[in-house]
């Protein structure tokens, strides 16, 4: 099967190459801000009753840029044309997201109108889709107008696939995070159908804060709490940043230090999440997770930081693409399925179960069990009940015959009132 997969490598550019990469990032930001200013100017002209065209799509923005680039950016030849196209593409996507959100065609929170980009704020990146984009050898990549850049780590994983003809590079995105440069290759990869080690086993996964994940088998994955462990250093360097004059050498040093601390916390979290999801997808035939309303949970100001540090939604996102890779099936329990309140032995449902009660005690059958493990067992039993319901088991596979994510809808999860009555 062919899938889109990204390969990300850290770069070790020379000072000249680092300046060239920074110039491309700045060119992308300039094109974005220029296009946004043009759109706002045309919208104001329309509001005054003038008959003007508003460049809302990427082709329209590119036409306007090609007409005016010699006047507004006479230095445009210093960078690859892909840098400016990347900025205009980002603006077109932002305008489309705002328009769809305003019309109710986009899920999630309302998206605001695009704002001007500032240097040093937000994600600094640039995307290349044409030109010299390739992996040169085990320790070098080639980028348009930048040339041959040394990588900090081996590129063997991607190079072998390209040489075997099972991968094709579609685009390259260069970004600066925590004071370091990275390149991410988006590739079309041909993956051979895989098979988990225990395809007949079903595992329930209860994600939480105290433990990152508790499995129905009793296995527990500790939460690394990477942000919490770095908070003291982050607070100290935030104070140092506030004491120093903005733009000074000391201010820049404190800012880079803060960026490295946040990048390290993110990398530690991502490392643990990838190890967990790979273990689940490559070991069990069916993986069951909950659909958590994380955005609503983050509104609790006492738990928002630890919930964000655990990245509960990221587990489900990674499993959605890793399970098909390894031949596993991902089952998602409904949003209000009472996995924690239900007894995994007799099925009795408690009317309420505060978060402070970490041990589940059933008044009906006397079961005493860790509440997270009890929830994980209920999730596993949910998937087993759906799998044994007859013809519905065929729905676990998509039209192309590959395992896919599915949503389990048991009888007791139909409505909140029916659950409480049961």
C-alpha positions in Angstrom: 0.0 0.0 0.0 1.1 3.6 -0.7 1.0 6.1 2.2 2.3 9.6 2.8 5.1 9.5 5.4 7.5 12.2 6.7 11.2 11.7 7.5 12.7 14.4 9.7 16.4 15.0 10.1 18.4 17.6 12.1 20.8 19.7 10.1 24.3 21.0 10.7 24.5 23.9 8.2 27.6 26.0 7.8 27.3 29.7 8.8 26.7 30.7 5.2 24.0 28.0 4.8 22.4 29.0 8.0 22.1 32.6 6.8 20.7 31.3 3.5 18.0 29.3 5.3 17.1 32.3 7.5 16.8 34.4 4.4 14.4 31.9 2.9 12.3 31.9 6.1 12.3 35.7 6.0 11.3 35.7 2.3 8.3 33.4 3.2 7.2 35.8 6.0 7.6 38.8 3.6 5.4 37.2 1.0 2.8 36.3 3.5 2.6 39.8 5.0 2.7 41.4 1.5 -0.2 39.3 0.4 -2.2 39.9 3.5 -1.7 43.7 3.2 -2.9 43.4 -0.4 -6.0 41.4 0.5 -6.9 43.9 3.3 -6.4 46.9 0.9 -8.7 45.3 -1.7 -11.4 44.4 0.9 -11.4 48.0 2.1 -11.7 49.2 -1.5 -14.7 46.9 -2.0 -16.3 48.3 1.2 -16.0 51.8 -0.4 -17.9 50.5 -3.4 -15.0 50.1 -5.8 -15.0 47.2 -8.3 -11.7 45.4 -7.6 -10.6 41.8 -7.5 -9.6 40.3 -4.1 -6.8 37.7 -4.6 -8.3 35.0 -2.3 -6.8 31.8 -3.8 -3.2 30.7 -4.3 -3.2 31.2 -8.2 -4.7 34.7 -7.8 -2.0 35.6 -5.2 0.7 34.3 -7.4 -0.4 36.3 -10.3 -0.4 39.5 -8.2 3.0 38.6 -6.8 4.5 38.1 -10.3 3.1 41.5 -11.4 4.5 43.4 -8.5 7.6 41.5 -7.2 10.1 43.6 -9.2 8.7 46.7 -7.5 8.0 45.5 -3.9 11.0 43.1 -3.6 13.8 43.9 -6.1 16.0 41.4 -4.2 13.6 38.5 -4.8 16.2 36.6 -6.9 18.4 36.0 -3.8 16.0 33.3 -2.7 14.2 30.4 -4.3 10.8 31.2 -5.8 9.5 28.4 -3.6 10.1 30.6 -0.5 7.6 33.2 -1.8 5.2 30.6 -3.0 5.3 28.9 0.4 4.3 32.2 2.1 1.4 32.8 -0.4 0.2 29.2 0.0 0.1 29.7 3.8 -1.9 32.9 3.4 -4.4 31.2 0.9 -4.9 28.3 3.4 -5.4 30.8 6.3 -8.0 32.7 4.3 -9.8 29.6 3.3 -9.9 28.3 6.9 -11.3 31.6 8.1 -14.0 31.6 5.4 -15.0 28.0 6.1 -15.1 28.6 9.8 -17.2 31.7 9.4 -19.7 29.7 7.2 -19.8 26.8 9.7 -18.1 24.4 7.2 -15.0 23.8 9.4 -15.0 21.8 12.6 -13.5 23.0 15.8 -13.1 26.5 17.3 -13.8 29.6 15.2 -10.8 30.6 13.2 -9.9 34.3 13.2 -8.8 36.4 10.2 -5.1 36.0 9.4 -2.7 38.4 11.1 0.7 39.7 10.1 3.7 37.5 10.9 6.5 38.9 13.1 10.1 37.9 13.1 10.9 35.4 15.9 7.2 34.8 16.6 5.5 31.5 15.8 6.9 28.7 13.7 9.7 29.6 11.4 9.6 27.4 8.3 9.7 27.3 4.5 8.5 24.6 2.1 10.1 23.5 -1.1 8.1 21.5 -3.7 10.3 21.9 -6.8 13.9 22.3 -7.6 16.9 20.3 -6.3 15.4 18.3 -3.4 17.1 15.0 -2.7 19.0 12.9 -0.1 22.5 12.9 -1.4 24.1 10.3 0.8 24.0 9.0 4.4 24.9 12.4 5.9 23.9 15.1 3.3 20.8 16.5 1.7 20.4 18.9 -1.1 18.0 21.9 -1.0 17.1 24.5 -3.6 19.5 27.6 -3.7 21.1 26.4 -0.4 23.0 23.4 -1.8 24.4 20.4 -0.1 23.8 20.5 3.7 25.2 18.1 6.2 22.8 16.3 8.5 23.3 15.8 12.2 22.0 12.2 12.0 22.0 9.5 9.5 19.5 9.5 6.6 19.8 5.8 6.0 16.2 5.0 6.7 15.0 7.2 3.8 18.0 6.7 1.5 17.5 2.9 1.4 13.9 3.2 0.5 14.7 5.7 -2.3 17.4 3.5 -3.7 15.0 0.5 -3.6 12.4 2.5 -5.4 9.8 2.3 -2.6 9.8 6.0 -1.7 9.5 9.2 -3.7 10.1 12.7 -2.2 7.2 15.1 -2.8 8.3 18.1 -0.8 10.8 19.3 1.9 10.0 21.6 4.8 12.9 23.4 6.5 12.2 24.7 10.0 14.0 26.3 12.9 13.1 25.0 16.4 15.0 25.6 19.6 17.9 27.3 17.8 18.4 24.3 15.5 17.5 23.7 11.8 15.5 20.6 10.7 14.3 19.3 7.4 11.2 17.1 6.9 10.7 15.2 3.7 7.2 14.4 2.8 7.4 11.1 0.8 5.1 8.7 -1.0 6.1 5.4 0.5 5.2 1.9 -0.6 4.8 -0.2 2.6 4.4 -3.9 2.6 1.3 -5.2 4.5 2.4 -6.0 8.0 1.0 -8.2 10.7 1.0 -7.5 14.5 2.7 -10.0 16.8 -0.6 -11.1 18.4 -3.3 -10.4 15.8 -6.0 -12.2 17.8 -5.5 -10.1 20.9 -7.6 -7.1 21.9 -6.2 -4.4 24.1 -8.0 -1.4 25.8 -6.0 1.7 26.4 -7.0 4.2 29.0 -5.0 7.5 28.6 -4.5 9.7 31.7 -2.3 12.0 33.6 -0.9 9.9 36.4 0.0 7.2 33.9 0.3 8.1 30.3 -1.5 4.9 29.4 -2.9 1.9 31.3 -3.6 -1.2 29.3 -6.2 -3.8 29.9 -3.4 -6.3 30.3 -2.3 -4.5 33.4 0.7 -2.9 31.7 1.3 0.7 32.7 3.3 3.4 30.8 4.6 6.2 33.0 4.0 9.8 32.1 7.3 11.5 31.5 6.0 14.8 32.7 8.7 16.5 30.6 7.2 20.0 30.9 6.7 19.7 34.7 10.3 18.7 35.2 11.5 21.7 33.2 9.3 24.3 34.9 11.9 25.5 37.4 14.5 26.2 34.7 11.9 27.7 32.5 10.7 30.0 35.2 14.3 31.1 36.0 15.1 31.9 32.4 11.8 33.7 32.0 12.8 36.0 34.8 16.2 36.5 33.2 14.5 37.4 29.9 12.2 39.9 31.6 15.2 41.6 33.3 17.2 42.1 30.1 16.7 44.8 27.5 14.7 43.6 24.6 17.0 42.9 21.6 20.2 42.9 23.5 22.8 40.1 23.4 21.8 38.9 26.8 18.1 39.0 25.9 18.8 36.9 22.8 20.8 34.4 24.9 17.9 34.0 27.4 15.4 33.6 24.5 17.5 30.9 22.8 17.8 29.1 26.2 14.1 29.2 26.7 13.5 27.8 23.2 15.9 24.9 23.9 14.1 24.1 27.1 10.7 23.9 25.5 12.1 22.0 22.6 13.6 19.4 24.9 10.4 19.0 26.8 8.5 18.5 23.5 11.0 16.0 22.2 10.9 13.9 25.4 7.1 13.8 25.2 7.1 12.9 21.5 9.6 10.1 22.1 7.5 8.4 24.7 4.3 8.8 22.7 5.9 7.3 19.6 7.3 4.3 21.5 3.9 3.7 23.1 1.9 3.9 19.9 4.4 1.8 18.0 4.2 -0.9 20.7 0.4 -0.9 20.6 0.1 -1.0 16.8 2.8 -3.6 16.2 1.7 -5.9 19.1 -2.1 -6.2 19.2 -4.6 -6.9 16.5 -7.3 -4.6 17.9 -6.5 -1.4 19.8 -9.4 0.4 21.6 -9.1 4.0 22.8 -11.5 6.7 24.0 -12.6 9.8 22.2 -11.7 12.4 24.8 -13.0 16.0 24.6 -9.5 17.4 25.3 -10.4 21.0 24.4 -13.1 21.0 27.0 -10.8 19.4 29.6 -8.2 22.1 29.1 -10.7 24.7 30.3 -10.1 23.4 33.8 -7.3 25.8 34.9 -6.1 23.5 37.7 -5.5 20.6 35.2 -4.8 22.4 32.0 -1.0 22.3 32.2 -0.7 18.7 33.2 -3.3 17.7 30.6 -1.4 19.6 27.9 1.9 18.0 29.1 0.3 14.5 28.7 -0.9 15.2 25.1 -3.8 12.8 25.4 -5.2 13.5 21.9 -1.8 12.8 20.3 -2.0 9.1 21.2 -5.2 8.7 19.2 -3.8 10.7 16.3 -0.7 8.6 16.0 -2.6 5.3 16.3 -4.9 6.4 13.4 -2.1 6.1 10.9 0.2 3.6 12.6 -2.5 0.8 13.1 -3.0 0.5 9.3 0.7 0.3 8.8 1.1 -2.7 11.0 -2.2 -4.4 10.1 -4.0 -3.6 13.3 -7.6 -2.2 13.7 -8.2 0.9 15.8 -11.6 1.1 17.6 -12.7 4.4 19.1 -15.2 4.3 21.9 -17.9 7.0 21.9 -17.3 10.3 23.7 -19.6 9.6 26.7 -19.0 5.8 27.1 -18.8 5.2 30.9 -15.5 3.2 30.8 -14.4 4.4 34.3 -17.9 4.2 36.0 -18.7 0.7 34.7 -17.6 -2.4 36.6 -15.5 -4.6 34.3 -16.7 -7.8 36.0 -20.5 -7.4 36.4 -21.3 -4.4 34.2 -22.9 -2.2 37.0 -22.5 1.5 36.4 -21.9 4.0 39.2 -23.9 7.2 39.1 -20.7 9.2 39.7 -17.0 8.6 40.2 -14.9 11.6 41.3 -11.3 11.9 40.0 -10.0 11.8 43.5 -11.1 8.1 43.8 -8.2 6.3 42.2 -9.6 2.8 43.1 -12.8 1.4 41.7 -15.0 -0.4 44.2 -18.1 -2.2 42.9 -21.0 -2.4 45.4 -22.7 -5.1 43.3 -19.9 -7.8 43.0 -17.2 -6.4 45.3 -14.6 -5.9 42.7 -11.7 -3.7 43.9 -9.4 -2.5 41.0 -7.3 0.5 39.9 -9.8 2.8 38.1 -7.6 3.2 35.0 -7.1 -0.6 34.6 -10.9 -1.1 35.1 -11.6 1.4 32.4 -9.1 -0.3 30.0 -10.8 -3.6 30.6 -14.1 -2.1 29.7 -12.7 -0.7 26.5 -11.3 -4.1 25.5 -14.7 -5.8 26.3 -16.4 -3.1 24.2 -14.4 -4.1 21.2 -14.9 -7.8 21.8 -18.6 -7.3 22.0 -18.7 -5.3 18.7 -16.4 -7.9 17.0 -18.7 -10.7 18.1 -21.9 -9.0 16.9 -21.9 -10.8 13.5 -21.8 -9.0 10.2 -20.5 -5.7 11.8 -17.1 -7.2 12.1 -16.7 -6.7 8.3 -16.9 -2.9 8.8 -13.5 -2.9 10.5 -11.9 -2.9 7.1 -12.1 -0.1 4.6 -12.9 -0.5 0.9 -9.3 -1.1 0.0 -9.1 -4.0 2.3 -6.7 -2.4 4.8 -7.5 -2.1 8.6 -8.9 1.2 9.5 -10.2 3.2 12.4 -13.8 2.5 13.4 -16.1 3.8 16.1 -17.8 1.4 18.4 -21.4 2.2 19.2 -22.8 -0.1 21.8 -26.4 -0.2 22.9 -25.7 1.4 26.3 -23.9 4.3 24.7 -26.9 5.6 22.8 -27.7 8.5 25.1 -26.7 9.8 28.5 -30.2 9.3 29.9 -30.2 5.6 28.9 -26.9 5.0 30.5 -27.9 6.6 33.8 -31.1 4.6 33.7 -29.1 1.4 33.2 
